Amino acid sequence: MNSVINSGIFKSTMELITIRSCRSRHMSSDQYQCIILGTNLIMACMLLTNICSNSFISTAQASDDQMQGYIFTHIDEEFVSSSTYRKLVSSKTSLLAQCLATGGARTAFPGTTAYTNARIVNNLRNRYAPAAFVFPTTIAQVQNAVHCAKQSAVCIAPRGGGHSYEDYSLGGRDGCLVVDMMGFTAISYNNAAQTATIGSGWRLGPLYLALWNLGKVTIPAGNCVTVGVAGHALGGGWGFSSRKFGLVADNILEAQLVTANGTLVIANAQQNSDLYFALRGAGANSYGIVVEFTFRVHDVSGPITRFQYFWTNKSQQFQAFKGFQTWGANAVPEISASFYLDPFGNSNIEGVYLGPQASLPPLIKSFLANTPPASSSTAEQSDWITLILQNGGFPTGSNPDVLNLKNYPLPTNTFKAKSIYVNAPAGLSDAGITAMLNSMHSDSNDNAFFLFDLYGPTSNINQVAADATAFVHRSSLFSIQMVAYWSIAAQASTDFTFLDNSWNTVRPFATPQAYQNYIDRDMPLTAYYGSNLNPLIEIKQRWDSQNVFNFPQSIPLVVT
């Protein structure tokens, strides 16, 4: 994206968000069509996922009616010739292969095309090299994978969508067995109870479509359609209906998981309630491999209104942002919204109102009264599945079936992100806003943006007690996500410095808390779990005393 901006084709973020679709200059007409969106969050999603990037890798069609990611017809010769490959191909790998073969699941080992394909994940910054991939389709095969990892003394990492910001879906280091759950896509809907029981391998796009087709219901998850529901839900899960319906984690009624001893365990409010507590906010590969969720689902059959306001000058950013946080402290829960800032001087708000367009104006009147005149704005009434298509970056009029993601390549980028929470109701002080903007503008970084996801005291997110689930962030006005991305490795250190400086500038005006789904290897666990960390450690000791399920920021066995 950086090369496109600098080339003069697009001279500002505003030009990007007014163009509905494009093709990368490095892609032929029969390759993947990329979409530039008209929303702040989806624009950020696309910057993260690089759908219009010059570094987009050519693809062929996916197989097995699944979104496979990039499909290569050759092995990665550079990797095969590396010392990392030689370390992986050992007697330990042979033992692992023999053990996994007894379970009957498909596997991929280093030196094969299948392994090259499987190793592609959303963030290419680390590119860890697993010992192997296994693709179970039954609970018995998941249990066998856990047994084999323990027997072979290799680390184990479940993978849903491959969107971990620190590549923990590849294990967070070399040599792990990755258990890819893409084969777990069963679903059933109970209309009377308003619940859905789903396999843990669903991605958000196909899941939204399935729930819509079953009963015009949804879970309050995020926008990026390739994200896996499991990691998203187990870490919290904010989306454009969360202020009304809560986080995805708040809507988990039950989970079934394979624990460290290979046992299938049910966790809900009545059964194994300690594990149920931990899974809702700290469940990503610290306690076991979730194979199935039962979610509370919500009716979204009524009209949905999506609104956006845009500003293009640096001089407007202070007032526009202050107007957002002042309004957000009292916004009705039927509205979820996110605010966007970048070093170019662009600002915008995207909001979703769970109601008709005619009822929206009085609900945002105070916001508009306290912000500068917008350079442009939109408001559009549609239905829920149309909103999902729009937020997914699909062209207007797309058939909803495109959400099944058949032959849809996993988008990739190279990026780093940091996050921080700001408490309600005050938000950032004037001094804090000024300091944040000055820090953002000081670097003129054209590869960065900040996103502010609204929580707030009127939201149903904040109605849940901090100790009711592992998700402790229940007093927040908003989270800030700071993102920098690059296509040239030499840019990385500059972007790391930019993020560190920005975070350190905001910290005196904010909390020490951060969002675990925007995982950052530099953050302490207390930032993610706060006062819940010690109870989570105790639960870890009960359910995984040998620390079978671990990664660089997993829940430890002892306080560190």
N, C-alpha and C positions, 0 to 999 in steps of 0.2 A: 504493500500500500504506500509505503514511503516513497518508492521510486515513481509511482503514479502521480502522487501529489507534487513532487518536485519537478516532474517533467513538464508541468504547465497544463496538463490535460484538465486537472482539477486544481483550482487555486484556493479553495476553502472547504471547510466541512459543510457549509451550507450547500455548495454545489454538489457535494457527495450525496447529501440526503435528499436532494430534489430529483436525482436520477433514479429511476425505478429499476433498471437492469443494465448490465454491461457484460462485455466479454473481456477477459484478460488479454493484453496485447501478446501474451506468450502462449495463447491457446488457439488451436484450430477450430473451425466451425463445428466439427463433430465432437468436440470435447465439452466439458461441463460448463453450463451457462451460470455466470455468477450474478448475484443480486446485490445491489446497493440499496439500502433501505431508507425509509423515511422516518425512522424513529431513533431516538437517542440510544436506547438500550440495544436495539438490534444492530444499529451501526457499531456499537461497541462490541457486540457479539461477533460481528463480521470482522472487525479489526483483529479481535482475538483469534478468530478461527480462519482468517486469511482467505475467505472465499474469492475475493477479487485480487489476490496477491500475485505479484510476479514470481513468487517462489512456489506457486501451485504446481504439484506434481501430476503428470499425466496419468490417466486412469483407464482401465478397461472396465467392462461390466462386472458387477459383483455376482457371486455365485450363491447357491443354496438359499435363494430368496431372503438373504440377510444383507444388511449394510455391512460390508466387510472392511471398509476403509480402502486404502489404496491397493490396487491389485497389480503386482509385478509378475512378470513372466520369467524372472531370473533371480538368482540369489544375490545377496549383497556381497560382492567380491571384496570390497574394502574391509568389511567387517570380518569376513572369513579369514582374511590374512592378518588380522590383528591379534595382539597378545590376549585381549579379552576373550576372543573366540577360543583360543587354545586353552585358556583356563577353564572355560565352560565345558569343552569336550573332554571329559575325563571319566574315570571309572565311576565317579558319583553320578554323572549323567547317564551312563549305561545302566546303573542300578535303578535310577529314576525311570528310565524308559521301560525297563522290564516290569517294574511294579505297575506303572500306569497302564501297560498293555493288558493287565489282568482285569481292569475295569471296563475296557471296551470303548472308552471315549476317544474321540479324535484328538490328536496331539500335533504339535509342531516343535521341532528341535532345531538348534543352530545349524546353519549350512543348508537349509531348505528354503524354497520359495515361500511355503506357508509361514515359516518363521519370519521372513522378511516382511510379509504382509501384516502379520499379527503384531509386529513390533512398532508399527506406526500408531502414534497416539496424538491427541490434540496439541499438546505443547512439546515441541521438539528440542527444548533447551537442554535436556539431560540425556535422552535416548539411552536409558539403561538397557542392559542386555540380560534378559531372563535366561534361566537354565532351560526352560521349556514353557510352552503354553499347552493347556488342556482345555477342551471345550465340552464339558459335561452336558448331558440332556436329562439325567436322572439324579435323584438324591443319592442313590448308591454310588454313582460316579463321583459326586462331590465328596462323599465320605472316603472313597478310595483315594482321591487326590490329597486329602488331608493326611491319610495314613502314609501315602508314598512320600510326601514332603518330609514328614517326621522320620520315616525310615531312612531316607536318603540324606537327612540332615541339611535340607535346603529350606530357605525361607519361603513363605507362601503369601500370595497376594490375589484376592478376588478382584475381578474387573467387571464393571457394568458398562460404562460408556467410554472410558479412557480419557476423561476430561480433568483428571487431577492436575492442579496448577503446578505441583512439584513432581509430577510423573510417579506418584505413589501407586498408580494402577499398574505400573511395571515393577513395583516392589520398592522403589526408592533407592535401590542399589542393584548392582549386577548379581546374577546368580539365583534369582527366586523362581519358583514355580508360579506362573500366572494362571489363575482359574477364571477363564472367561465365561461369564454366565449368560451369553447371548442366546443359548438354547432354552432358557427358562422364560417362556412368553405365554403361558396359559393365563386365562382370565375368566372370571365369572362375576356376575353382577346381581346383587340382591336388591330389587327395587323397593321392597317393603322396608328393609332395614337401612337402605341407602348406604350400602357398603359394596366394595369391590375387592375381590381377592385376586392377586396378580403374581406372576412369577417375577423374580428379581432381575430378569434380563431385559426388561422393556426399556426402550429409549422414550423420551418425552413425546416426540412427534407422533409415533405410532400409538402410544398410550392415549394421548389426547383424542386421537381419531377413534380408537376403539371405544372409549368411554362415551364419546359423543354418539356414536352409532348405537350403543347399547341402551342409552337412556338420557342423552343430553345432560350428562353430569361430568364433573371434573374433580381433580385434586388441584390444590393451589400452588402449582409448581412453576418453574421458570420458563424463559422464552426460547432458549437454544434447543432446537428440536433433536439434536444428536446426543444431548446429555443423557446419561443413564439415570433412571429413577432411583436406583439403590443408593449410590453414593450421595446423590442430591438429598434424598429423604433422610438418610442416616446422619447427615451433618446439619440439618435444619431445613433448608429449602424455601427460599423466598421467591415469590412470583407476583404477577399482576392481579391476583385475587386474594393475596395473603392477608391484607389488612382486614378483609371481611371474614375469611375462612381460616386464618391462622397459617402457620408454616406447614410444609408437608409433614415434618416430624410430628406436629401436633395432631395430625390426622391418621397416624399409624395406630390402629386398634390392636393389631397382633402381628407378630413376625415369627416365622419358623426359620431356624438356623442350625447349621452343623457346627458343633462346638469343637474344642480342641481334642477331646477324646473320641471324636467321630460320631457322637450321638446327635440325633435330630431332636431339637428342643423347641417347645412352644413358649413364647414370651408374650404375656398380656397383663392386664391390670390384676388379674386373679392368680395367674400362674407364672412363677418366676418373675415376679414384679421388679426385682432388683435389676435383672437383665433388661426388662422392658424399659425401665428408667434410663439405663445406659445407652440403649440402642437409639433412643430419640435425641440425638445431638452428638453422640460420641461413638456411633456404631460402625464406622468405616474401618474394618479390619483390625479391631482391637479385641473382639470377643468371639468371633466366628464368621461363617459365611452365610448370609441370609439367602434363603432360597425362595421365600414367599412372604408377601405382605398382605394384610387385610387393611384397607384404607376406608375411612369415612369419606364419602363422596358428596358433592354438592350440586344442586340443580343450577344449571346455567342456560335454561331454555329461553329465558327472556331476552330483551334487547340489551346490547352492550354498546357503550359509547367510548370511543378512543379519541383523546384530544392531545394536541401538541402546540407548544409555543416556542418560537425561536428568536434568539438575539445574536448579533454578529460582531459586536464591538467589545473590546476589553473594558471600556469605561462603563458598560452596562452590567458587567458580571457581578459586581458587589451587590447592587440593588436587586437584580434578578434572583440571585441566590438567597439573599436575606428575605425576600418576599416568599420564596419557597419554604424556608424553614419556619417562618412565622405562621404562614397558612397551614403548614403540615402539622403543627402541634395540635390543631383542632379540626383537621380534615375529617369528614365523615368516613367511617370504615368501608363504605361501599366504593370508595376511591382508593386505588393503589397507584403510586406514582414514583418516578425516578427522575433525578435531575442530572444534567451532564455539563461538564466544564472541560475546556481544553486550552492549551497555551496559545492557540491562535486567537483566542478571544470569543470563541463560540460558546453559547449557553443554550440549553433547551430543556424543557420539561416534557416528559411523556406520561400521560395518565390514562387509566382505564376506570371507567365508571360502570358499575353493575346496575345499569338503569337506562332509561330512554334519554336521548339527546335533549329533549325539551326540558327535562328536569335538571340539567347540568348547570346552566348559568348561575343560579344563586349559590351553588355549592363551591364555585371557584371565584365568586365576585371579589372576595377579600384578597385573594391571590393577585388578581389582575389590578386591583386598586393599589397594590404595593410594589408592583414591578414596572419597569420601563415599558413604553409601547413596543410590542413585539414587531419584528421585521416581517414575520409571517406566522400563520397559525392554521391549524386544521381541527375539525371536529367531525366525526363520522359515526353514525349509528350502524351497527351490523349485528351479527350473531357471534357466539363464542368461537365456533370453528373458523369463521372468517378472520377473527382477531388472531387466532393461533397462526393462520397462514400468513397474515400481514407481519406479525412479529417474528415469524420464521424467515422472512425475506423472500417469500414466494410472490410471483407476479400477480397482479390483480386478476381475479377471475379463475385462478388455479383450481383444478379439481381437488377437493380435500384428500383424495386418495394419494396425492403426492406425499402426504405426511407418513405414509408407510415406509418411505425412504428406500424403496427398491432401487438398486443401481445408483445409489446416492453416496458419493465419496465422503469419507470423514475429513472435514476441513482441519487444516493444521496451521500453526504459527509458532513463532519463538518469542516468548514473552516472560515477564516477571510481574507479579502483583503483590501489593501490600494492602491491608485493610485496617480500619479503626472505627470504633463506635463513638458516637456523640450522644450524650444523654438528653432526654426530654425533661422538661418542656423547653428549656432555654435554647438549646442548640449551641452553635458557635457564637461567641461574643463578636462585636464589631472588630475588635483587635484580632481575634482569631481568624475571621474571614479575610481581613486585610493581609495578615501574615501568610495565610494559605495561598491567596492569589499572588502575592509578591513572590513567593517561592516558586509557584507554577510558572510565572512569567520570566523569572530570572534566567532560566536555562534556554528558553525558546525551543523546547523539545517538541519536534513535530511528530514524535512517535508515542505520544502519551495522552491520556485522558483520565478524568476522575468521574466516578459515578456515585450518586447518593441515593440509596434505596430507602424509601420512607417506611418507618415503623410508626412510632408516636403513641401517646397515651390513649388515644381513642381507638387504636387498632386492636383487633382480637389477638394479635401476637403478644401484646403487652399485658393482656388480661391473665395470662398464665403465670403462675408463680415461678420465680427463678429456680427453686429447688424441686419443682414438679417433674421436670425432665432434665436431661443432661444439658439442654440448651439454656444457658444461663443469662443470655442477653435480653432481658425483659424490661429494661428501663430506657431503651434507646429511642431517640428521635429518628436517627437514620444511621446506616452504615456508610462508610466511605470506602470505595474500592479505587485504588490508585494503580494504574496499569501503564507499563511501557513495553513496547515491542520493537523488534529489529529484524532485519534480513541479512545484515553483515555482522559477523561475530565481533569485529572490533568495536561495534557500537555498544556492546553489552555492558562494559564497565561504566560508560557514561550514563547509561540508562539506570543501572543499579544505583549509582550515586544520586541521580535525580530523584529516584523513589525514596532512598534513605533520607535525603534532605527534606523532601516534602513531608514524609511521615514524622520526622523529628520536629518539624516546624509546627505541625498540627497537634502533636501529642500534648503540650502544656494546656491546650484548650479543650481536650477531649478526655476520653477514658483510656485505661490501659488495655481494654478489651479489643478483640479482633474476631472476624467471622471465620470459623473453621472450614467452610466450603471455599473460601479464598485462601487456602492454606499457603503459608509462607514459612519456609524452613528456618528463617531467622527469628521467628517469634517463639517465646516460651509457651508452654502448655497452659500456664495460668491465664494467658491472654484469651485462650479459646474456651476454657472451662471454669475459670474463676473459683468460686467457693465450692463448686461441684467436683473439683479435681480429686480431693481426698476420698469422697465416696466412690468415685469412679475407679480409683486405685484399689479400694477394698473389693469392689465387684470383680475387677480383673483378677485379683488374688483367688477369689472363689471359683471363677469359671475358666481361667487359663493360667494356672500356677506355673507352667513351664514356658510361658510367653511364646507360644506357638504362633499366635497372630500378632505380628509386630511390624512396624515400619519406623522411619526416623522420628515421627511425631505421634506414635501410637500411645495409648494409655499405658504407663509403665507399671511394674510390679511394686516399686517403691518410690517414694517421693525423691526427686532429684534436685 
